[in-house]
Amino acid sequence: MLASMAKLKAGRMMRLVTDGCLQYWGGAGYLWESPTARAFRDSRLASIGGGADEVMLQIISKAMGTLPRSNHG
C-alpha cells in the first residue's frame, strides 16, 4: 500500500512540476530537444508504466477497506 501511495504521489507531483516548467519556458519548453519537454514526456510514462494511477488508487482503497462494492452479485 505504501509503495502504491508513493508511486501515485510521485507521478502526480512530477506531472505538476513539469507542467509548471512548460508554462514558465513557454514555446521553448516544447522543443523536442528541450530537457523540459523530455521530462514532460517521461512524466506521462511514469503514471502509466508499472500501473496506472487508477490501479494505484484501487490498490490503496482496497488495502484501506474503502473500495466500493460491486453491484454485480
C-alpha positions in Angstrom: 0.0 0.0 0.0 2.8 2.4 0.9 4.6 1.7 -2.4 1.3 2.5 -4.3 0.9 5.7 -2.3 4.5 6.8 -3.1 4.2 6.0 -6.8 0.9 7.8 -7.1 2.1 10.9 -5.3 5.5 11.0 -7.1 3.8 10.6 -10.5 1.3 13.3 -9.9 4.0 15.6 -8.5 6.2 15.0 -11.5 3.4 16.0 -13.9 2.6 19.1 -11.8 6.2 20.2 -11.8 6.9 19.6 -15.5 3.7 21.3 -16.4 4.8 24.4 -14.4 8.2 24.3 -16.2 6.5 24.2 -19.6 4.3 27.1 -18.6 7.5 29.0 -17.5 9.6 28.3 -20.6 6.7 28.8 -23.0 7.3 27.7 -26.6 11.0 26.8 -25.8 9.8 24.2 -23.4 8.1 22.3 -26.2 11.2 22.0 -28.4 11.9 18.3 -28.9 15.5 18.7 -27.7 14.5 20.6 -24.5 15.1 18.9 -21.2 11.7 20.3 -20.1 9.9 18.6 -23.0 11.8 15.3 -22.2 10.8 15.5 -18.5 7.2 16.2 -19.5 7.1 13.1 -21.8 8.8 11.0 -19.2 6.3 12.1 -16.5 3.4 10.7 -18.5 5.2 7.4 -18.8 5.7 7.3 -15.0 1.9 7.4 -14.4 1.4 4.6 -16.9 4.3 2.2 -16.5 4.1 -0.1 -13.5 0.4 0.5 -13.1 -1.8 3.5 -14.0 -2.9 6.0 -11.3 -6.3 4.4 -11.3 -4.7 1.0 -10.4 -2.7 2.6 -7.6 -5.9 4.2 -6.2 -7.6 0.8 -6.4 -4.8 -0.9 -4.5 -4.8 1.8 -1.8 -8.5 1.8 -1.4 -8.6 -2.0 -1.2 -5.9 -2.0 1.5 -7.7 0.6 3.4 -11.0 -1.2 3.1 -12.7 1.7 1.3 -13.0 0.0 -2.2 -16.6 0.4 -3.3 -18.5 -2.9 -3.6 -19.7 -4.1 -7.0 -23.5 -4.2 -7.6 -22.9 -7.3 -9.7 -23.5 -10.2 -7.3 
